[in-house]
Amino acid sequence: MEEIRQYLEKKYGTEEVHEAGLRVYTSLNLEMQKAAQQAVRDGLAAYERRHGWKGNLLNVIANGDSLATYHHVDWDGNIAPGSYVHALVTEVDPQSATVKFGSYEGHLGPVEIKWTRYTSPQQFLTRGDLVYVKVIALNGRDSRASLEQESGVQGALLALDNSTGDVKAMVGGRDFEQSKFNRAVQAERQVGSSFKPYIYTAAIDQGLTPDDTVLDAPVTFSTPSGPYTPHNYDGKFEGVITFRHALAESRNIPALKVTERVGGIKTVIEYARKFGITSPMPAYLPIALGAADITLAEQTAAFTTFPNDGVRVMPRYIRKVTDYDGRVLEENYPEVKDVVSARTARIMTYMLREVVLHGTGYAASKLKHPLGGKTGTTNDFTDAWFIGFSPSLTCGVWVGFDEKKTLGNKETGAAAALPIWMDFMRVALQGRESEDFAAPPPTAPNAVARKAEQPEPAAGDTEDH
């Protein structure tokens, strides 16, 4: 809503927007938006729990406030089961901590604090502490809530309709009240291996096939800035492997060798530009492994090209604006651009389905739906990505801190971002059970035939830098 408000004020002026009775028809799907917000918050909560209790709680008594009069901004909104809110600790005894949020009261006992590794709330909570909780159930003034944590980790999600570009859901961060910065459209972050599809698109366009092979072995590249010796995420080498396997398992060294084969990093950057990536990309080799800073909106819109037979759609927030009397002030139609041939797009869709069926995105195969996509993880695990699509919907998820610090060891795109994507898509795909991708051309063998060839990786085991 904030993104739309800013656009309207810039185009029509503040007075017109707030006082003239405009009618604005947006692309937003409220059910998808609710699902997106819940998925992001649940995913960030799961991340926090994986990393243990950190503490660092604000104590309102120590801050000079009174328990009786303290009021948090979270309590002004609609509190419902599934909500994440700040709660005030009003009493603590060996068995439980009493917490208050708005007009509700609840208790945090051994079950609600178990993940912290403490056995009693008295060991780590004090009267006056401000804690973060997830509301499980509400009954009158009583509540059931679980203790959560808020370390500053952030997430963003963007979902686009493949045929129209309609923005169906957008989440720009954990909590709009705390931060108005929209990480879905404003944050430029390194995309890691979610960049690799541009390399393989160039290869397919040049006549190579998913079954062409590349040697996954130690190598040093000569670059203008000196020797560059890349590594695979797992530190291992697999020898001669097919392109489809290299992409599915996100092997770094094969991606760089394919980059050389298609004409070098300049060719790959040209392809990324075709896909609508406008962020600065200097022509040095690590860009091929996702060292470029790109927004979630750019990357998600780019991926619509694959399920769309080579056509990219521009994100659309507003369908129509009318004045008070019903006169149409603007009407926006889908804006599309040819990127690659339908043949190339279908082969790439097939290869990106392999990521879900057998590769780093394997967890998403549990959704039992035609899906493709790509994980992305950056050096030191500072950014985690999953950009994926069904035949009708493309969704991108990013997880990280606003300051570029590590999420922690093995916090890959598969571990941190993919579960959020799956939670959202589980809701968004309802009613679309019969959809399927167009069949790949004959140069792409049947993906299902490989099921027995490849062991199924555990989520995160085969991610990339």
PyMOL commands that set and color helices and strands:
alter all, ss='L'
color gray80, all
select helices_A, chain A and resi 2-12+14-19+30-50+73-76+110-116+121-123+192-205+243-248+252-261+265-274+285-289+296-303+342-358+362-367+379-381+413-428+447-450
alter helices_A, ss='H'
color red, helices_A
select strands_A, chain A and resi 23-26+84-92+97-101+104-108+130-139+142-148+154-161+167-171+188-190+213-216+221-223+226-228+239-242+293-295+311-313+318-322+328-331+336-338+372-377+383-389+393-400
alter strands_A, ss='S'
color yellow, strands_A
deselect
rebuild
show_as cartoon
